Amino acid sequence: MYEKFRGKGLQLLSVNAVWDKDGPAKKFIEDYRLTFPVGRDADGKIGALYGVEATPTTLFIGKNGKLVERQEGALDEAYFAQRINWLLAN
């Protein structure tokens, strides 16, 4: 999905939650060949700031830097694409 929308202005960042272990997280990145930045919330500050209590949690942030929507759980591709198209248009 990132490859499809990045030319249109999408920026994507994945953050591993404080409870994620380094080894499995690195394997996930390698297995799925993620092409966007992946960071680690080692001290839990990012998760606390956005109220992340489960993974995955998706945060849609507008061009103005403000949180537009927060979704817990896996998102289907059609919904994700619809939200990204909306955000890029606004």
C-alpha positions in Angstrom: 0.0 0.0 0.0 2.9 2.4 0.8 4.4 1.9 -2.6 1.0 2.6 -4.2 0.5 6.0 -2.5 4.0 7.3 -1.6 4.3 9.1 -5.0 1.1 11.0 -4.1 2.5 12.3 -0.8 1.8 9.5 1.7 4.3 9.3 4.5 4.2 6.1 6.6 5.9 5.3 9.8 5.7 2.2 11.8 6.5 2.2 15.5 7.0 -1.0 17.5 5.2 -0.8 20.8 7.1 -0.9 24.1 6.1 -4.5 24.6 7.4 -5.7 21.2 10.6 -7.7 21.4 13.4 -6.6 19.1 14.1 -10.0 17.5 10.5 -10.8 16.3 10.0 -7.1 15.2 13.2 -7.3 13.0 12.0 -10.6 11.5 8.6 -9.1 10.7 10.3 -6.2 8.9 12.5 -8.6 6.9 9.7 -11.1 6.2 7.4 -8.5 4.9 10.1 -6.4 3.2 8.9 -3.1 4.7 10.1 -0.2 2.6 9.1 2.6 5.1 10.7 3.6 8.3 10.2 1.5 11.4 11.1 2.8 14.8 10.8 1.6 18.4 8.9 3.1 21.2 11.4 1.8 23.8 10.2 3.9 26.7 6.5 3.9 25.8 6.1 7.6 25.4 4.7 7.5 21.9 2.1 4.9 22.8 1.1 6.8 25.9 0.7 10.0 23.9 -1.7 8.4 21.5 -3.3 5.9 23.9 -2.0 2.8 22.2 -3.0 -0.2 24.1 -3.1 -2.8 21.4 -1.3 -3.6 18.2 -1.9 -2.9 15.5 -3.2 0.6 16.0 -3.3 2.9 13.0 -3.2 6.6 13.4 -4.2 8.7 10.4 -2.6 12.1 10.7 -3.5 15.0 8.4 -1.2 17.3 6.5 -1.6 19.8 9.3 0.0 17.2 11.7 -3.2 16.7 13.7 -4.7 13.3 14.5 -7.7 12.7 12.2 -8.6 9.1 13.1 -7.5 6.2 15.3 -8.2 2.6 14.5 -7.3 -0.5 16.6 -7.0 -3.9 14.9 -6.1 -4.8 11.3 -7.6 -2.7 8.5 -8.6 -4.1 5.2 -6.9 -2.8 2.2 -10.0 -1.1 0.7 -10.7 0.9 3.9 -7.0 1.9 4.2 -7.0 3.1 0.6 -10.2 5.1 1.1 -8.8 6.8 4.1 -5.5 7.6 2.5 -7.2 9.0 -0.6 -9.3 11.2 1.6 -6.4 12.4 3.6 -4.3 13.2 0.5 -7.2 15.2 -1.0 -7.7 17.3 2.2 
